[in-house]
Amino acid sequence: MDWIKEVEAAQKAKRQILFSTDSEFLSDLQVSLAVQDRRTVILWALELAGEAVRTLEEKYPGEQRPANVLEAARLWASGKIKMPEAKAAILACHAMAKELSSPEDIALCHGVGQACSTVHTAGHAIGFPVYELTAIVHRFGITQCREPVENRKREYLERLIYWKEHMGDGHGQWAPFLCR
């Protein structure tokens, strides 16, 4: 099934999330994520989250929760803070989404939370694309979103390859639990 049909069905059902983690459209990305070193996936997710954070900062000047959660995730991945502190920042970012009215921005907030949760488990990584692609559909509309969505998915795969090849360049110290 064409992914547009899946998204249209999700819209018709009034679902907030327009893509599914088990969507055929995202299956190649899912497979690619599954075979990567956990630290590669974290670097990938945090880079993508950083882009979304910058977008949210432009729209909501003075709102610190997206930037705070990104910093908390980086510190957590470095072993400088523990999970409860990072979890509080993640939950605060998700809470921000509940305060917003823009479906695009709601999806971006949830995407940032999912990306930062990748430090806990790599399974959260696919959450960022699910939410960000949803945001892209909201931004462009169903009739104009095909090219932006498909281009962004290609970028996800390209950046994952980049981080696979440059994992040693991207972070510095890792928390011991990420080195096992």
C-alpha positions as a Python dict, from the first residue, in 0.01 Angstrom:
ca = {
    (1, 'M'): (0, 0, 0),
    (2, 'D'): (120, 348, -84),
    (3, 'W'): (217, 533, 233),
    (4, 'I'): (-9, 825, 138),
    (5, 'K'): (-307, 590, 163),
    (6, 'E'): (-193, 486, 511),
    (7, 'V'): (-164, 850, 616),
    (8, 'E'): (-505, 933, 470),
    (9, 'A'): (-654, 642, 665),
    (10, 'A'): (-486, 768, 982),
    (11, 'Q'): (-626, 1116, 921),
    (12, 'K'): (-973, 976, 855),
    (13, 'A'): (-952, 785, 1184),
    (14, 'K'): (-848, 1116, 1348),
    (15, 'R'): (-522, 969, 1477),
    (16, 'Q'): (-265, 1215, 1606),
    (17, 'I'): (24, 1006, 1475),
    (18, 'L'): (-6, 961, 1100),
    (19, 'F'): (274, 707, 1054),
    (20, 'S'): (310, 370, 1220),
    (21, 'T'): (630, 210, 1346),
    (22, 'D'): (536, -100, 1147),
    (23, 'S'): (460, 93, 828),
    (24, 'E'): (602, -61, 513),
    (25, 'F'): (727, 288, 424),
    (26, 'L'): (957, 290, 727),
    (27, 'S'): (1061, -77, 714),
    (28, 'D'): (1401, -15, 553),
    (29, 'L'): (1478, 249, 815),
    (30, 'Q'): (1367, 12, 1092),
    (31, 'V'): (1599, -260, 960),
    (32, 'S'): (1888, -14, 928),
    (33, 'L'): (1839, 111, 1284),
    (34, 'A'): (1819, -244, 1420),
    (35, 'V'): (2165, -341, 1293),
    (36, 'Q'): (2352, -32, 1414),
    (37, 'D'): (2563, 5, 1724),
    (38, 'R'): (2349, 162, 1994),
    (39, 'R'): (2577, 466, 2013),
    (40, 'T'): (2542, 525, 1639),
    (41, 'V'): (2165, 530, 1679),
    (42, 'I'): (2192, 773, 1971),
    (43, 'L'): (2412, 1013, 1773),
    (44, 'W'): (2169, 993, 1482),
    (45, 'A'): (1864, 1053, 1702),
    (46, 'L'): (2019, 1343, 1891),
    (47, 'E'): (2128, 1513, 1570),
    (48, 'L'): (1774, 1492, 1433),
    (49, 'A'): (1629, 1609, 1763),
    (50, 'G'): (1862, 1909, 1750),
    (51, 'E'): (1709, 2016, 1419),
    (52, 'A'): (1358, 1992, 1563),
    (53, 'V'): (1465, 2180, 1876),
    (54, 'R'): (1591, 2469, 1661),
    (55, 'T'): (1257, 2478, 1479),
    (56, 'L'): (1066, 2484, 1808),
    (57, 'E'): (1296, 2755, 1949),
    (58, 'E'): (1216, 2977, 1650),
    (59, 'K'): (844, 2933, 1703),
    (60, 'Y'): (849, 2953, 2084),
    (61, 'P'): (1128, 3189, 2189),
    (62, 'G'): (1205, 3155, 2556),
    (63, 'E'): (1062, 2802, 2578),
    (64, 'Q'): (1346, 2593, 2717),
    (65, 'R'): (1198, 2243, 2748),
    (66, 'P'): (1304, 2112, 2405),
    (67, 'A'): (1660, 2242, 2448),
    (68, 'N'): (1670, 2117, 2806),
    (69, 'V'): (1573, 1764, 2711),
    (70, 'L'): (1832, 1754, 2434),
    (71, 'E'): (2103, 1866, 2676),
    (72, 'A'): (1982, 1617, 2937),
    (73, 'A'): (2000, 1334, 2682),
    (74, 'R'): (2355, 1431, 2588),
    (75, 'L'): (2458, 1441, 2954),
    (76, 'W'): (2286, 1108, 3018),
    (77, 'A'): (2465, 949, 2721),
    (78, 'S'): (2792, 1084, 2865),
    (79, 'G'): (2722, 939, 3209),
    (80, 'K'): (2705, 1283, 3370),
    (81, 'I'): (2345, 1250, 3485),
    (82, 'K'): (2127, 950, 3566),
    (83, 'M'): (1807, 833, 3403),
    (84, 'P'): (1560, 995, 3650),
    (85, 'E'): (1691, 1343, 3570),
    (86, 'A'): (1681, 1280, 3195),
    (87, 'K'): (1338, 1119, 3225),
    (88, 'A'): (1202, 1430, 3397),
    (89, 'A'): (1325, 1645, 3107),
    (90, 'I'): (1175, 1401, 2854),
    (91, 'L'): (839, 1409, 3030),
    (92, 'A'): (853, 1790, 3043),
    (93, 'C'): (899, 1801, 2666),
    (94, 'H'): (602, 1568, 2617),
    (95, 'A'): (403, 1791, 2856),
    (96, 'M'): (485, 2092, 2641),
    (97, 'A'): (318, 1915, 2348),
    (98, 'K'): (-5, 1898, 2547),
    (99, 'E'): (2, 2277, 2588),
    (100, 'L'): (26, 2348, 2215),
    (101, 'S'): (-248, 2381, 1956),
    (102, 'S'): (-44, 2331, 1637),
    (103, 'P'): (-51, 1963, 1529),
    (104, 'E'): (287, 2015, 1359),
    (105, 'D'): (451, 2146, 1675),
    (106, 'I'): (283, 1887, 1897),
    (107, 'A'): (434, 1615, 1678),
    (108, 'L'): (778, 1779, 1687),
    (109, 'C'): (774, 1795, 2069),
    (110, 'H'): (685, 1428, 2093),
    (111, 'G'): (952, 1348, 1833),
    (112, 'V'): (1218, 1524, 2039),
    (113, 'G'): (1109, 1328, 2345),
    (114, 'Q'): (1132, 1001, 2153),
    (115, 'A'): (1473, 1085, 2008),
    (116, 'C'): (1610, 1169, 2353),
    (117, 'S'): (1463, 847, 2492),
    (118, 'T'): (1690, 659, 2251),
    (119, 'V'): (1959, 684, 2519),
    (120, 'H'): (1742, 449, 2727),
    (121, 'T'): (1675, 204, 2447),
    (122, 'A'): (1739, 215, 2073),
    (123, 'G'): (1380, 107, 2015),
    (124, 'H'): (1271, 466, 2074),
    (125, 'A'): (1471, 582, 1771),
    (126, 'I'): (1196, 512, 1517),
    (127, 'G'): (969, 737, 1721),
    (128, 'F'): (1142, 1048, 1592),
    (129, 'P'): (1068, 980, 1224),
    (130, 'V'): (712, 872, 1304),
    (131, 'Y'): (646, 1205, 1473),
    (132, 'E'): (854, 1428, 1247),
    (133, 'L'): (701, 1284, 931),
    (134, 'T'): (360, 1346, 1089),
    (135, 'A'): (467, 1708, 1144),
    (136, 'I'): (573, 1735, 779),
    (137, 'V'): (231, 1614, 662),
    (138, 'H'): (68, 1875, 885),
    (139, 'R'): (300, 2146, 750),
    (140, 'F'): (249, 2073, 379),
    (141, 'G'): (-92, 1907, 375),
    (142, 'I'): (-170, 1566, 233),
    (143, 'T'): (-170, 1685, -129),
    (144, 'Q'): (174, 1850, -110),
    (145, 'C'): (365, 1631, 135),
    (146, 'R'): (488, 1341, -79),
    (147, 'E'): (818, 1494, -189),
    (148, 'P'): (909, 1649, 150),
    (149, 'V'): (827, 1325, 335),
    (150, 'E'): (1019, 1104, 94),
    (151, 'N'): (1316, 1342, 90),
    (152, 'R'): (1326, 1350, 469),
    (153, 'K'): (1316, 972, 489),
    (154, 'R'): (1615, 958, 252),
    (155, 'E'): (1795, 1203, 480),
    (156, 'Y'): (1729, 976, 778),
    (157, 'L'): (1904, 689, 602),
    (158, 'E'): (2190, 911, 482),
    (159, 'R'): (2252, 1048, 832),
    (160, 'L'): (2243, 700, 980),
    (161, 'I'): (2515, 594, 735),
    (162, 'Y'): (2710, 907, 825),
    (163, 'W'): (2699, 830, 1198),
    (164, 'K'): (2789, 467, 1136),
    (165, 'E'): (3106, 587, 962),
    (166, 'H'): (3178, 873, 1207),
    (167, 'M'): (3065, 738, 1543),
    (168, 'G'): (3402, 814, 1698),
    (169, 'D'): (3380, 1179, 1591),
    (170, 'G'): (3048, 1263, 1745),
    (171, 'H'): (3038, 1239, 2119),
    (172, 'G'): (3345, 1193, 2331),
    (173, 'Q'): (3287, 1014, 2660),
    (174, 'W'): (3008, 755, 2678),
    (175, 'A'): (2825, 638, 2986),
    (176, 'P'): (2947, 291, 3089),
    (177, 'F'): (2602, 137, 3030),
    (178, 'L'): (2632, 234, 2662),
    (179, 'C'): (2971, 65, 2621),
    (180, 'R'): (2865, -288, 2712),
}
